[in-house]
Amino acid sequence: VRPHLASQALGSKEPLQQSHLTLRGGMAEVCKPDLLPANVVPRHYDLSITPDLKEFVFSGTVRIDVDVVTSTDSIELHGLDVIINSAQVTLPDGSTIATGAAALISLTGSTGATTKVHKCEGVVSNTEDTIAIKFASALPVGKASLTLTYDGELNNKMCGFYRAKAMLDGKEEYMAVTQHEPTDCRRTMPCFDEPALKATFDVTLVVPSDYTALSNMPVREEKAMDGGKKEVKFDTTPPMSTYLLAMVVARLDFVEGKSAKGVKYRVYTMPGVTKQGEFALDVGMKVLDFFSEYFNNAYPLPKMDMVAIPDFSAGAMENWGLVTYRETALLIDEENSPLVSKQRVAYVVAHELAHQWFGNLVTMTWWTDLWLNEGFATWVGNFAIDHFYKDWDIWTQFVNQYTNRALQLDSLETSHPIEVPVQRSSQVNEIFDEISYCKGAACIMMITSYLGMDLFRKGICAYLEKHKFGNAKTEDLWAALTEASGKDVKAFMGVWTKEVGYPVVSLSRADGKLQMSQSRFLSNGKEIAQANPWWVPMTLLDSEGKTVTCDLKTASGDVAGTSAMVSSWVKGNAGQTAFFRVRYSDELLAQLGDA
């Protein structure tokens, strides 16, 4: 669970204050991710779930269409707090392969004392969150379908498929909601729960007839069933990561509209407060179309739903086509809510909509590149709100709330790089912190200033087009920006993202020239040698309003500057667009103070 922070500007998954990650030599310790075996790859999930909101359980059936890459008599996938009742593989010719004996399974090397046996013979969990299935014979190379029936719990942990408490007509009742990022889809269904293992999804929900059922895609078919229930089938999703799968079952009302580009848009709330969703609806429709234009890539789904959830651990979650929010991050009372609340709602909505492209359309290959999702969405969310609300002075707030917070945290010896190698799923939550969000966003701002907005946009559009419906790494973004700009962005940004900390640039004047030197800034005053100097993009402003830009790539260097800089005041890091501090000599500081 990621706690809600006091800083009103931070949206999406609310970041932790500071993570505690192992560092070696100023860089995060390199580790190889613990991934599922690559012998079976998912292509499509056909999922049917029936939640019971009285007993707080659910039953499910999932058919997973897979490619068997190498012949195997076992399949390992993720599953946590689910009990497998039956398992069977169907081959393209219609023949089936049943499970074998559970005693034959030893995929993970765990001891028998930690093995959990499921109701289905041949199925065990040798680790807390993986399931191993042994079959009576080997699966041949090619296509196959794995069908599992299982039971799960509508838990009270606000993760997986969970129960959220709500008040309706003065009475307490429950809704069923999913929260799958980063690694909790495995609580909702057995699956290949890694971001690179994208697949399409067909979802069916069997729910009480007076409840609303929502998922990522529009309803394809709805039919009445016996016992006061209905079956709701949804359209097939585009290829996406498991953590983006979403479902909501509740009594809800909505306000709706259609964006200028034709996307059907709804904001769902508890009955009686739909009017409080109108501001978010208006912001959402404008921002969604703005991003379609800015990214030169149309929003690929036919609808967008945003839902206010009473019990929600994060600020919001960017599920593709079905974004879930804490109520305070989505609802506005136009008569009583202060401006700061409207600004927060507008920003969080924009942040989540940015993820529909940066995170959903193109997803990080592994959690090491989480900052690509969160840092970019934080910057571009502010960019979109500044486009529509110029009087809010968004960029001044950005420097105060994001850049300054990152400067504060990254000046600690215990900080960590933006790119954090993640080995196990259990470590992922640790990197949802303010370094990923705030320093990541500040570095994106620094890139936009260095390249210029036009070249930056050109590179981002090329990156999204090349990798859409797929996965990418930080290096892929650098490659796209380099090709668009002609500048070596990987060399420029390498130390900023891969190493901890940031520089303080000392600025002085001698013989009519400005002298600069850099060293790592630490809030405790300690001096630590920096093996690899930062590539510092310095913009200097003089007393006549003229600027000079230069790159400090080594420990020290000189710059001629303008004629006014020979004797008058100089402001370093003009515009505060780069991520470093400036230390002025006594002479320059005195002149700047008098300006």
C-alpha angles and dihedrals in degrees: 000000000000112000125233110252129217091239104098095204098064111098140168113040100004105241125235117250095244133344125221109226132162113258129192123191093345092305130091112266110263113241135167115240118249100237135174117265111280095223094096123041124190120230105168139011123205103192130184120182132180112194122200108209093188100052093029095231135110137203123215145186121197129182111197116196107210143178112231102214097182126016111266140164094211139052125202121198139151125280132153127181091355126117118215112221100177139002132189138161121219119200126211092261091058096254118132136217118209128206123272131216119314092221090068093063119100104144101139103035092237122150121258090247091070097042116115115201118210127214090259116081112245096026121109140156110226091175131035096259108023131081124206120202120196117201130206091239138011121280110236122232111273138052124343141160123229113202120194132179116199148157129232143175129253088224131198094230096096090237134094112009101339142168119251121198118231138174118232123175089347093305130109117243138156139240129196116237136170128226109175107161122136106006110333103102083093087070090058099044141348104269148142093269103192124112094234093055096081121177140161121260136214110192129195122183125192106202142155109290094240094053128092115237119202135180138160095285136044120275111272098185138357125189136173120249135192120275097041094293137122134206116228120193121192132205120263115274125228115256106293143156119269093244089067095058109113139185133175126186115183148112101274143161126204148198116217145190141158123247120235088257092055103258112148106233130193136173112204123203139161110285114279100029103068091117087068088063096060096088092052090046092054093046092045097052092049095045095046091056091043091057092047087057097039095049092040086227120105119233099264101213126078095227144028123205125185118193130195109219120197094208109042128144099202133053089246141325124227100220106169108265094350112066115185123207143186104250093245090055094056112025126077130185099212092204100047111018114103122235092255089062092051090050091051094049092047092049096046091049090050091046092054093045090052087058090060084077105019102051104007105044090033114023131190112259091229136358092265086082095049089123088068087066101039103031093050095043090051093053098040092044088060090043091057094047091049088054092058102030108040093162091064092073090222098178094056087052090046093057092046098045105031112018095041093045091051091047089053097049097038091055089070121097087228094060122113137214122271090244104061118184107230119199106175134032090239090066097055097088090058093069096053087096139120093272090062092044106032104029089038091054092044090053091050088053089051091053092050091052093046096048099030123244097270096054091041091054091047090054094046092051091050091048093052093045093050097047103030115142086012142075135270144183132222089263090060091058091048090050092053093047091046093052092047096047106029089231125118098248094171091058091043095051102030099097092037093061104027100045132056124250136012137249135263108216114213112214124197139150130234132162091357093304131105116236124206133188132172136212135160113280117226123179092219091059095243119144116228121180113245110215094192116040119220121249096241117199101207122192115189123198122200133202092266094056095255121135135210123196124202138160121236104201098159135052092273143000147158132246127195095216126185126310090259091055090064092077111358135070123297128201116208123210090019111206091018090251097137128071107243142081127247124222112197126205114247091258095051093043092053092050092047091049091054093048 
